[in-house]
């Protein structure tokens, strides 16, 4: 669908407006195959298949403060990931303030389930699904990766996610986390979604490997949270790598993700291949 076909979103910040413009320009002319998993226009995904059959898959979710963003903008990642032998799936989710948590988390789960079911149609490897995202999308995919109560109801294997690649994610919404204001997707005060929505407090008995990226000029609280989350994951005995992108801000760290001469793309694709080899 066209971005102009979406319902109106919250007025974006100046930073988001700049990023939106850059992403729209970069994504122009890159076409994929759209599928819905719900009645809301935002409950949909686009598949950008790699040319070779049996490719691994990265399900990637856009940012935008849980109130903004479009899956179509993430198309700019498709050419470089396809060239590296990966299928890209870009998914949307219902946005605040109209929808509040756990709607966004549930949509992330449905997107993974639909990606798994579409494997036979597109010929990619349903046993090689990775998830990731930027900012709000990175938070949602991280939360999905550390929870284990959503796979079985959707007919998925417990290990459907082979690894998680958050970029500039929030891992903690509780007091002292560094956020300047309470995100609107958490809903009204007093329902305690802060803990339920915080990946660092939802770590269970297992977790897939994490590849956690952020910019050296990112929001300071996100840099601290990324390092802290990786430390906690490692302390539980699980794998977590961090990657600091030199001179990257919260917005440019995403834009750099499609540049082969920047750190994220070669490191992330190599990391996913290594995870698949070790999992074999």
Secondary structure in CASP SS format (residue, H / E / C, confidence):
PFRMAT SS
TARGET T0000
AUTHOR 0000-0000-0000
METHOD secondary structure of the structure
MODEL  1
X C 1.00
X C 1.00
X H 1.00
X H 1.00
X H 1.00
X C 1.00
X C 1.00
X C 1.00
X C 1.00
X C 1.00
X C 1.00
X C 1.00
X C 1.00
X H 1.00
X H 1.00
X H 1.00
X H 1.00
X H 1.00
X H 1.00
X H 1.00
X H 1.00
X H 1.00
X H 1.00
X H 1.00
X H 1.00
X H 1.00
X H 1.00
X C 1.00
X C 1.00
X C 1.00
X C 1.00
X C 1.00
X E 1.00
X E 1.00
X E 1.00
X E 1.00
X C 1.00
X C 1.00
X C 1.00
X C 1.00
X C 1.00
X C 1.00
X C 1.00
X E 1.00
X E 1.00
X E 1.00
X E 1.00
X E 1.00
X C 1.00
X C 1.00
X C 1.00
X C 1.00
X C 1.00
X C 1.00
X C 1.00
X E 1.00
X E 1.00
X E 1.00
X E 1.00
X E 1.00
X E 1.00
X C 1.00
X C 1.00
X C 1.00
X C 1.00
X C 1.00
X C 1.00
X C 1.00
X C 1.00
X C 1.00
X H 1.00
X H 1.00
X H 1.00
X H 1.00
X H 1.00
X H 1.00
X H 1.00
X H 1.00
X H 1.00
X H 1.00
X H 1.00
X H 1.00
X H 1.00
X C 1.00
X C 1.00
X E 1.00
X E 1.00
X E 1.00
X E 1.00
X E 1.00
X E 1.00
X C 1.00
X C 1.00
X C 1.00
X C 1.00
X C 1.00
X C 1.00
X C 1.00
X C 1.00
X C 1.00
X C 1.00
X C 1.00
X H 1.00
X H 1.00
X H 1.00
X H 1.00
X H 1.00
X H 1.00
X H 1.00
X H 1.00
X H 1.00
X H 1.00
X H 1.00
X H 1.00
X H 1.00
X H 1.00
X H 1.00
X C 1.00
X H 1.00
X H 1.00
X H 1.00
X H 1.00
X C 1.00
X C 1.00
X C 1.00
X C 1.00
X C 1.00
X C 1.00
X E 1.00
X E 1.00
X E 1.00
X E 1.00
X E 1.00
X E 1.00
X C 1.00
X H 1.00
X H 1.00
X H 1.00
X H 1.00
X H 1.00
X H 1.00
X H 1.00
X H 1.00
X H 1.00
X H 1.00
X H 1.00
X C 1.00
X C 1.00
X C 1.00
X C 1.00
X C 1.00
X H 1.00
X H 1.00
X H 1.00
X C 1.00
X C 1.00
X C 1.00
X C 1.00
X C 1.00
X C 1.00
X E 1.00
X E 1.00
X E 1.00
X E 1.00
X E 1.00
X E 1.00
X E 1.00
X C 1.00
X C 1.00
X C 1.00
X C 1.00
X C 1.00
X C 1.00
X C 1.00
X C 1.00
X C 1.00
X C 1.00
X C 1.00
X C 1.00
X C 1.00
X C 1.00
X C 1.00
X C 1.00
X H 1.00
X H 1.00
X H 1.00
X C 1.00
X C 1.00
X C 1.00
X C 1.00
X C 1.00
X C 1.00
X H 1.00
X H 1.00
X H 1.00
X H 1.00
X C 1.00
X C 1.00
X H 1.00
X H 1.00
X H 1.00
X C 1.00
X C 1.00
X C 1.00
X C 1.00
X C 1.00
X C 1.00
X C 1.00
X E 1.00
X E 1.00
X E 1.00
X E 1.00
X E 1.00
X E 1.00
X E 1.00
X C 1.00
X C 1.00
X C 1.00
X C 1.00
X H 1.00
X H 1.00
X H 1.00
X H 1.00
X H 1.00
X H 1.00
X H 1.00
X H 1.00
X H 1.00
X H 1.00
X H 1.00
X H 1.00
X H 1.00
X H 1.00
X H 1.00
X H 1.00
X C 1.00
X C 1.00
X C 1.00
X C 1.00
X E 1.00
X E 1.00
X E 1.00
X E 1.00
X E 1.00
X E 1.00
X C 1.00
X C 1.00
X C 1.00
X C 1.00
X C 1.00
X C 1.00
X H 1.00
X H 1.00
X H 1.00
X H 1.00
X H 1.00
X H 1.00
X H 1.00
X C 1.00
X C 1.00
X C 1.00
X C 1.00
X H 1.00
X H 1.00
X H 1.00
X H 1.00
X H 1.00
X H 1.00
X H 1.00
X H 1.00
X H 1.00
X H 1.00
X H 1.00
X H 1.00
X H 1.00
X H 1.00
X H 1.00
X H 1.00
X H 1.00
X C 1.00
END
